[in-house]
Amino acid sequence: MTDKQPEAQDPMPVGSDPWWAGLGPVGGGVLVVLGLGIGAVVFLRAPDWLDGLPHLYGAAKVLVIGLVVGGTALLARRRRGNRPE
């Protein structure tokens, strides 16, 4: 019997970015609107609000990712514009 250990794979190889990495301010705005829309639909359509909590959590995650992506993209654009030449 051989004691060969399988090589452990890196869970996040170098160069693999998350799915929201290149969205920019427009993509961030779309995610904000999408998160608010999903949250409104779940909140207004759920007969029992406890059943909709997992869906509201997902909508909140989309909303927050949109806010972070849009905000950082706008701050980066503003910072580039204020640089002296």
N, CA, C and O atoms as a printed pandas DataFrame, in Angstrom:
     atom_number atom_name residue_name chain_id  residue_number  x_coord  y_coord  z_coord
0              1         N          MET        A               1    0.841   -1.157    0.000
1              2        CA          MET        A               1    0.000    0.000    0.000
2              3         C          MET        A               1    0.899    1.237    0.000
3              4         O          MET        A               1    1.883    1.298    0.737
4              5         N          THR        A               2    0.566    2.180   -0.797
5              6        CA          THR        A               2    1.361    3.410   -0.859
6              7         C          THR        A               2    0.640    4.509   -0.095
7              8         O          THR        A               2   -0.588    4.583   -0.092
8              9         N          ASP        A               3    1.406    5.338    0.535
9             10        CA          ASP        A               3    0.851    6.453    1.316
10            11         C          ASP        A               3    0.992    7.762    0.546
11            12         O          ASP        A               3    1.569    8.723    1.054
12            13         N          LYS        A               4    0.478    7.800   -0.651
13            14        CA          LYS        A               4    0.552    9.031   -1.443
14            15         C          LYS        A               4   -0.593    9.955   -1.030
15            16         O          LYS        A               4   -1.764    9.575   -1.049
16            17         N          GLN        A               5   -0.229   11.143   -0.667
17            18        CA          GLN        A               5   -1.207   12.162   -0.299
18            19         C          GLN        A               5   -1.585   12.949   -1.549
19            20         O          GLN        A               5   -0.703   13.378   -2.294
20            21         N          PRO        A               6   -2.868   13.145   -1.788
21            22        CA          PRO        A               6   -3.232   13.992   -2.921
22            23         C          PRO        A               6   -2.811   15.433   -2.641
23            24         O          PRO        A               6   -2.881   15.907   -1.507
24            25         N          GLU        A               7   -2.377   16.114   -3.687
25            26        CA          GLU        A               7   -1.939   17.492   -3.506
26            27         C          GLU        A               7   -3.136   18.360   -3.149
27            28         O          GLU        A               7   -4.191   18.297   -3.780
28            29         N          ALA        A               8   -2.939   19.162   -2.129
29            30        CA          ALA        A               8   -4.010   20.060   -1.703
30            31         C          ALA        A               8   -4.140   21.202   -2.698
31            32         O          ALA        A               8   -3.156   21.863   -3.030
32            33         N          GLN        A               9   -5.342   21.425   -3.164
33            34        CA          GLN        A               9   -5.564   22.517   -4.101
34            35         C          GLN        A               9   -5.826   23.802   -3.334
35            36         O          GLN        A               9   -6.463   23.814   -2.281
36            37         N          ASP        A              10   -5.315   24.867   -3.897
37            38        CA          ASP        A              10   -5.536   26.181   -3.312
38            39         C          ASP        A              10   -6.999   26.556   -3.516
39            40         O          ASP        A              10   -7.467   26.554   -4.654
40            41         N          PRO        A              11   -7.744   26.878   -2.447
41            42        CA          PRO        A              11   -9.170   27.175   -2.622
42            43         C          PRO        A              11   -9.414   28.431   -3.463
43            44         O          PRO        A              11  -10.441   28.528   -4.134
44            45         N          MET        A              12   -8.491   29.387   -3.437
45            46        CA          MET        A              12   -8.648   30.602   -4.225
46            47         C          MET        A              12   -7.325   30.871   -4.930
47            48         O          MET        A              12   -6.468   31.571   -4.391
48            49         N          PRO        A              13   -7.151   30.320   -6.131
49            50        CA          PRO        A              13   -5.880   30.519   -6.813
50            51         C          PRO        A              13   -5.631   31.995   -7.122
51            52         O          PRO        A              13   -6.565   32.791   -7.221
52            53         N          VAL        A              14   -4.378   32.336   -7.269
53            54        CA          VAL        A              14   -3.994   33.711   -7.540
54            55         C          VAL        A              14   -4.581   34.135   -8.884
55            56         O          VAL        A              14   -4.504   33.400   -9.869
56            57         N          GLY        A              15   -5.159   35.308   -8.907
57            58        CA          GLY        A              15   -5.709   35.834  -10.138
58            59         C          GLY        A              15   -7.190   35.596  -10.312
59            60         O          GLY        A              15   -7.778   36.106  -11.266
60            61         N          SER        A              16   -7.815   34.839   -9.427
61            62        CA          SER        A              16   -9.254   34.642   -9.557
62            63         C          SER        A              16   -9.959   35.656   -8.667
63            64         O          SER        A              16   -9.863   35.605   -7.440
64            65         N          ASP        A              17  -10.655   36.558   -9.297
65            66        CA          ASP        A              17  -11.366   37.614   -8.582
66            67         C          ASP        A              17  -12.805   37.197   -8.330
67            68         O          ASP        A              17  -13.326   36.328   -9.030
68            69         N          PRO        A              18  -13.455   37.802   -7.341
69            70        CA          PRO        A              18  -14.876   37.513   -7.137
70            71         C          PRO        A              18  -15.694   38.021   -8.317
71            72         O          PRO        A              18  -15.204   38.811   -9.123
72            73         N          TRP        A              19  -16.926   37.572   -8.417
73            74        CA          TRP        A              19  -17.746   37.884   -9.575
74            75         C          TRP        A              19  -18.061   39.363   -9.696
75            76         O          TRP        A              19  -18.388   39.824  -10.789
76            77         N          TRP        A              20  -17.974   40.122   -8.614
77            78        CA          TRP        A              20  -18.348   41.530   -8.658
78            79         C          TRP        A              20  -17.144   42.448   -8.847
79            80         O          TRP        A              20  -17.300   43.668   -8.799
80            81         N          ALA        A              21  -15.961   41.904   -9.057
81            82        CA          ALA        A              21  -14.742   42.700   -9.050
82            83         C          ALA        A              21  -14.694   43.762  -10.138
83            84         O          ALA        A              21  -14.176   44.849   -9.885
84            85         N          GLY        A              22  -15.202   43.505  -11.324
85            86        CA          GLY        A              22  -15.073   44.463  -12.406
86            87         C          GLY        A              22  -16.347   45.169  -12.795
87            88         O          GLY        A              22  -16.473   45.605  -13.939
88            89         N          LEU        A              23  -17.302   45.301  -11.886
89            90        CA          LEU        A              23  -18.599   45.873  -12.250
90            91         C          LEU        A              23  -18.571   47.390  -12.435
91            92         O          LEU        A              23  -19.212   47.903  -13.352
92            93         N          GLY        A              24  -17.855   48.107  -11.597
93            94        CA          GLY        A              24  -17.812   49.555  -11.702
94            95         C          GLY        A              24  -19.028   50.219  -11.087
95            96         O          GLY        A              24  -19.858   49.553  -10.468
96            97         N          PRO        A              25  -19.138   51.545  -11.255
97            98        CA          PRO        A              25  -20.242   52.258  -10.612
98            99         C          PRO        A              25  -21.612   51.906  -11.188
99           100         O          PRO        A              25  -22.596   51.871  -10.449
100          101         N          VAL        A              26  -21.691   51.647  -12.482
101          102        CA          VAL        A              26  -22.987   51.295  -13.073
102          103         C          VAL        A              26  -23.443   49.924  -12.578
103          104         O          VAL        A              26  -24.610   49.746  -12.231
104          105         N          GLY        A              27  -22.538   48.968  -12.546
105          106        CA          GLY        A              27  -22.873   47.647  -12.022
106          107         C          GLY        A              27  -23.253   47.699  -10.558
107          108         O          GLY        A              27  -24.155   46.984  -10.122
108          109         N          GLY        A              28  -22.565   48.550   -9.788
109          110        CA          GLY        A              28  -22.929   48.722   -8.388
110          111         C          GLY        A              28  -24.331   49.289   -8.236
111          112         O          GLY        A              28  -25.089   48.866   -7.363
112          113         N          GLY        A              29  -24.675   50.248   -9.090
113          114        CA          GLY        A              29  -26.020   50.806   -9.062
114          115         C          GLY        A              29  -27.078   49.781   -9.431
115          116         O          GLY        A              29  -28.159   49.747   -8.845
116          117         N          VAL        A              30  -26.751   48.943  -10.415
117          118        CA          VAL        A              30  -27.688   47.883  -10.807
118          119         C          VAL        A              30  -27.889   46.909   -9.655
119          120         O          VAL        A              30  -29.015   46.483   -9.399
120          121         N          LEU        A              31  -26.819   46.551   -8.959
121          122        CA          LEU        A              31  -26.950   45.647   -7.819
122          123         C          LEU        A              31  -27.763   46.275   -6.688
123          124         O          LEU        A              31  -28.530   45.582   -6.020
124          125         N          VAL        A              32  -27.603   47.576   -6.471
125          126        CA          VAL        A              32  -28.389   48.254   -5.436
126          127         C          VAL        A              32  -29.872   48.188   -5.787
127          128         O          VAL        A              32  -30.700   47.848   -4.942
128          129         N          VAL        A              33  -30.203   48.514   -7.029
129          130        CA          VAL        A              33  -31.608   48.474   -7.449
130          131         C          VAL        A              33  -32.149   47.049   -7.384
131          132         O          VAL        A              33  -33.283   46.831   -6.956
132          133         N          LEU        A              34  -31.341   46.081   -7.808
133          134        CA          LEU        A              34  -31.760   44.682   -7.760
134          135         C          LEU        A              34  -31.998   44.225   -6.318
135          136         O          LEU        A              34  -32.998   43.564   -6.039
136          137         N          GLY        A              35  -31.096   44.569   -5.408
137          138        CA          GLY        A              35  -31.271   44.199   -4.003
138          139         C          GLY        A              35  -32.502   44.836   -3.387
139          140         O          GLY        A              35  -33.234   44.185   -2.641
140          141         N          LEU        A              36  -32.739   46.126   -3.699
141          142        CA          LEU        A              36  -33.937   46.786   -3.186
142          143         C          LEU        A              36  -35.198   46.164   -3.774
143          144         O          LEU        A              36  -36.194   45.997   -3.070
144          145         N          GLY        A              37  -35.161   45.824   -5.053
145          146        CA          GLY        A              37  -36.330   45.213   -5.691
146          147         C          GLY        A              37  -36.650   43.852   -5.117
147          148         O          GLY        A              37  -37.807   43.553   -4.823
148          149         N          ILE        A              38  -35.634   43.029   -4.957
149          150        CA          ILE        A              38  -35.845   41.693   -4.385
150          151         C          ILE        A              38  -36.363   41.813   -2.953
151          152         O          ILE        A              38  -37.274   41.091   -2.549
152          153         N          GLY        A              39  -35.775   42.725   -2.199
153          154        CA          GLY        A              39  -36.221   42.921   -0.820
154          155         C          GLY        A              39  -37.666   43.391   -0.750
155          156         O          GLY        A              39  -38.425   42.939    0.107
156          157         N          ALA        A              40  -38.051   44.299   -1.650
157          158        CA          ALA        A              40  -39.428   44.787   -1.655
158          159         C          ALA        A              40  -40.407   43.681   -2.033
159          160         O          ALA        A              40  -41.474   43.556   -1.433
160          161         N          VAL        A              41  -40.040   42.883   -3.028
161          162        CA          VAL        A              41  -40.928   41.788   -3.449
162          163         C          VAL        A              41  -41.101   40.775   -2.320
163          164         O          VAL        A              41  -42.216   40.336   -2.039
164          165         N          VAL        A              42  -40.011   40.411   -1.684
165          166        CA          VAL        A              42  -40.093   39.428   -0.597
166          167         C          VAL        A              42  -40.885   40.005    0.575
167          168         O          VAL        A              42  -41.715   39.320    1.172
168          169         N          PHE        A              43  -40.621   41.261    0.894
169          170        CA          PHE        A              43  -41.294   41.883    2.032
170          171         C          PHE        A              43  -42.786   42.040    1.786
171          172         O          PHE        A              43  -43.592   41.828    2.692
172          173         N          LEU        A              44  -43.158   42.411    0.568
173          174        CA          LEU        A              44  -44.568   42.663    0.276
174          175         C          LEU        A              44  -45.350   41.389   -0.030
175          176         O          LEU        A              44  -46.560   41.343    0.192
176          177         N          ARG        A              45  -44.683   40.360   -0.534
177          178        CA          ARG        A              45  -45.380   39.134   -0.942
178          179         C          ARG        A              45  -45.418   38.053    0.131
179          180         O          ARG        A              45  -46.238   37.140    0.042
180          181         N          ALA        A              46  -44.567   38.128    1.128
181          182        CA          ALA        A              46  -44.491   37.062    2.130
182          183         C          ALA        A              46  -45.687   37.153    3.078
183          184         O          ALA        A              46  -45.850   38.166    3.758
184          185         N          PRO        A              47  -46.532   36.106    3.137
185          186        CA          PRO        A              47  -47.661   36.141    4.069
186          187         C          PRO        A              47  -47.189   36.078    5.525
187          188         O          PRO        A              47  -47.777   36.710    6.404
188          189         N          ASP        A              48  -46.146   35.327    5.763
189          190        CA          ASP        A              48  -45.557   35.257    7.101
190          191         C          ASP        A              48  -44.135   35.782    6.988
191          192         O          ASP        A              48  -43.326   35.179    6.283
192          193         N          TRP        A              49  -43.798   36.877    7.653
193          194        CA          TRP        A              49  -42.515   37.522    7.439
194          195         C          TRP        A              49  -41.347   36.654    7.881
195          196         O          TRP        A              49  -40.227   36.861    7.412
196          197         N          LEU        A              50  -41.571   35.688    8.769
197          198        CA          LEU        A              50  -40.476   34.801    9.170
198          199         C          LEU        A              50  -40.061   33.862    8.033
199          200         O          LEU        A              50  -38.907   33.440    7.973
200          201         N          ASP        A              51  -40.992   33.533    7.132
201          202        CA          ASP        A              51  -40.642   32.687    6.000
202          203         C          ASP        A              51  -39.770   33.422    4.991
203          204         O          ASP        A              51  -39.012   32.789    4.255
204          205         N          GLY        A              52  -39.865   34.729    4.946
205          206        CA          GLY        A              52  -39.106   35.504    3.975
206          207         C          GLY        A              52  -37.751   35.967    4.454
207          208         O          GLY        A              52  -37.012   36.579    3.683
208          209         N          LEU        A              53  -37.393   35.696    5.709
209          210        CA          LEU        A              53  -36.115   36.180    6.236
210          211         C          LEU        A              53  -34.889   35.679    5.470
211          212         O          LEU        A              53  -33.988   36.478    5.215
212          213         N          PRO        A              54  -34.808   34.400    5.091
213          214        CA          PRO        A              54  -33.627   33.990    4.315
214          215         C          PRO        A              54  -33.525   34.719    2.978
215          216         O          PRO        A              54  -32.423   35.020    2.519
216          217         N          HIS        A              55  -34.657   35.002    2.356
217          218        CA          HIS        A              55  -34.628   35.726    1.083
218          219         C          HIS        A              55  -34.269   37.191    1.301
219          220         O          HIS        A              55  -33.577   37.790    0.477
220          221         N          LEU        A              56  -34.730   37.766    2.395
221          222        CA          LEU        A              56  -34.341   39.139    2.705
222          223         C          LEU        A              56  -32.850   39.235    2.988
223          224         O          LEU        A              56  -32.215   40.237    2.657
224          225         N          TYR        A              57  -32.292   38.196    3.597
225          226        CA          TYR        A              57  -30.854   38.173    3.856
226          227         C          TYR        A              57  -30.071   38.173    2.541
227          228         O          TYR        A              57  -29.072   38.880    2.406
228          229         N          GLY        A              58  -30.528   37.381    1.582
229          230        CA          GLY        A              58  -29.877   37.356    0.275
230          231         C          GLY        A              58  -29.998   38.684   -0.445
231          232         O          GLY        A              58  -29.043   39.141   -1.074
232          233         N          ALA        A              59  -31.172   39.310   -0.358
233          234        CA          ALA        A              59  -31.359   40.622   -0.978
234          235         C          ALA        A              59  -30.471   41.670   -0.323
235          236         O          ALA        A              59  -29.937   42.548   -1.001
236          237         N          ALA        A              60  -30.312   41.580    0.985
237          238        CA          ALA        A              60  -29.445   42.521    1.696
238          239         C          ALA        A              60  -27.995   42.341    1.288
239          240         O          ALA        A              60  -27.257   43.320    1.181
240          241         N          LYS        A              61  -27.574   41.099    1.058
241          242        CA          LYS        A              61  -26.195   40.871    0.614
242          243         C          LYS        A              61  -25.960   41.484   -0.759
243          244         O          LYS        A              61  -24.922   42.102   -0.991
244          245         N          VAL        A              62  -26.914   41.320   -1.673
245          246        CA          VAL        A              62  -26.783   41.911   -3.008
246          247         C          VAL        A              62  -26.750   43.431   -2.898
247          248         O          VAL        A              62  -25.958   44.082   -3.579
248          249         N          LEU        A              63  -27.596   44.000   -2.053
249          250        CA          LEU        A              63  -27.638   45.441   -1.853
250          251         C          LEU        A              63  -26.306   45.961   -1.316
251          252         O          LEU        A              63  -25.789   46.961   -1.813
252          253         N          VAL        A              64  -25.757   45.307   -0.327
253          254        CA          VAL        A              64  -24.505   45.760    0.286
254          255         C          VAL        A              64  -23.342   45.617   -0.693
255          256         O          VAL        A              64  -22.489   46.502   -0.758
256          257         N          ILE        A              65  -23.288   44.533   -1.447
257          258        CA          ILE        A              65  -22.224   44.383   -2.448
258          259         C          ILE        A              65  -22.329   45.504   -3.474
259          260         O          ILE        A              65  -21.312   46.057   -3.892
260          261         N          GLY        A              66  -23.550   45.845   -3.883
261          262        CA          GLY        A              66  -23.737   46.950   -4.820
262          263         C          GLY        A              66  -23.284   48.272   -4.252
263          264         O          GLY        A              66  -22.656   49.065   -4.954
264          265         N          LEU        A              67  -23.593   48.529   -2.980
265          266        CA          LEU        A              67  -23.152   49.768   -2.349
266          267         C          LEU        A              67  -21.633   49.845   -2.251
267          268         O          LEU        A              67  -21.048   50.899   -2.500
268          269         N          VAL        A              68  -21.005   48.755   -1.896
269          270        CA          VAL        A              68  -19.545   48.752   -1.758
270          271         C          VAL        A              68  -18.875   48.914   -3.122
271          272         O          VAL        A              68  -17.944   49.706   -3.265
272          273         N          VAL        A              69  -19.342   48.171   -4.120
273          274        CA          VAL        A              69  -18.740   48.251   -5.456
274          275         C          VAL        A              69  -18.931   49.646   -6.042
275          276         O          VAL        A              69  -17.981   50.244   -6.548
276          277         N          GLY        A              70  -20.144   50.159   -5.974
277          278        CA          GLY        A              70  -20.400   51.492   -6.519
278          279         C          GLY        A              70  -19.639   52.579   -5.780
279          280         O          GLY        A              70  -19.077   53.480   -6.403
280          281         N          GLY        A              71  -19.616   52.500   -4.466
281          282        CA          GLY        A              71  -18.904   53.510   -3.677
282          283         C          GLY        A              71  -17.409   53.505   -3.909
283          284         O          GLY        A              71  -16.803   54.566   -4.062
284          285         N          THR        A              72  -16.807   52.334   -3.939
285          286        CA          THR        A              72  -15.363   52.285   -4.163
286          287         C          THR        A              72  -15.006   52.700   -5.586
287          288         O          THR        A              72  -13.964   53.319   -5.802
288          289         N          ALA        A              73  -15.847   52.373   -6.550
289          290        CA          ALA        A              73  -15.576   52.797   -7.930
290          291         C          ALA        A              73  -15.681   54.311   -8.055
291          292         O          ALA        A              73  -14.866   54.938   -8.732
292          293         N          LEU        A              74  -16.676   54.899   -7.408
293          294        CA          LEU        A              74  -16.815   56.353   -7.472
294          295         C          LEU        A              74  -15.694   57.063   -6.720
295          296         O          LEU        A              74  -15.212   58.104   -7.165
296          297         N          LEU        A              75  -15.278   56.509   -5.585
297          298        CA          LEU        A              75  -14.163   57.109   -4.854
298          299         C          LEU        A              75  -12.859   57.012   -5.637
299          300         O          LEU        A              75  -12.057   57.945   -5.629
300          301         N          ALA        A              76  -12.645   55.884   -6.313
301          302        CA          ALA        A              76  -11.436   55.736   -7.119
302          303         C          ALA        A              76  -11.448   56.727   -8.282
303          304         O          ALA        A              76  -10.417   57.310   -8.617
304          305         N          ARG        A              77  -12.601   56.912   -8.887
305          306        CA          ARG        A              77  -12.699   57.869   -9.995
306          307         C          ARG        A              77  -12.455   59.291   -9.493
307          308         O          ARG        A              77  -11.786   60.081  -10.159
308          309         N          ARG        A              78  -12.994   59.613   -8.325
309          310        CA          ARG        A              78  -12.796   60.948   -7.760
310          311         C          ARG        A              78  -11.334   61.176   -7.389
311          312         O          ARG        A              78  -10.787   62.257   -7.610
312          313         N          ARG        A              79  -10.713   60.151   -6.827
313          314        CA          ARG        A              79   -9.315   60.275   -6.430
314          315         C          ARG        A              79   -8.416   60.474   -7.641
315          316         O          ARG        A              79   -7.466   61.254   -7.587
316          317         N          ARG        A              80   -8.708   59.772   -8.736
317          318        CA          ARG        A              80   -7.926   59.951   -9.965
318          319         C          ARG        A              80   -8.105   61.349  -10.542
319          320         O          ARG        A              80   -7.174   61.895  -11.134
320          321         N          GLY        A              81   -9.284   61.933  -10.378
321          322        CA          GLY        A              81   -9.553   63.255  -10.925
322          323         C          GLY        A              81   -8.904   64.375  -10.142
323          324         O          GLY        A              81   -8.686   65.452  -10.697
324          325         N          ASN        A              82   -8.585   64.165   -8.868
325          326        CA          ASN        A              82   -7.998   65.202   -8.026
326          327         C          ASN        A              82   -6.473   65.189   -8.036
327          328         O          ASN        A              82   -5.850   65.988   -7.336
328          329         N          ARG        A              83   -5.875   64.323   -8.794
329          330        CA          ARG        A              83   -4.415   64.215   -8.814
330          331         C          ARG        A              83   -3.794   65.392   -9.550
331          332         O          ARG        A              83   -4.202   65.705  -10.669
332          333         N          PRO        A              84   -2.803   66.057   -8.932
333          334        CA          PRO        A              84   -2.121   67.140   -9.667
334          335         C          PRO        A              84   -1.234   66.567  -10.764
335          336         O          PRO        A              84   -0.663   65.486  -10.619
336          337         N          GLU        A              85   -1.131   67.295  -11.846
337          338        CA          GLU        A              85   -0.324   66.816  -12.981
338          339         C          GLU        A              85    1.095   67.265  -12.891
339          340         O          GLU        A              85    1.900   66.946  -13.766
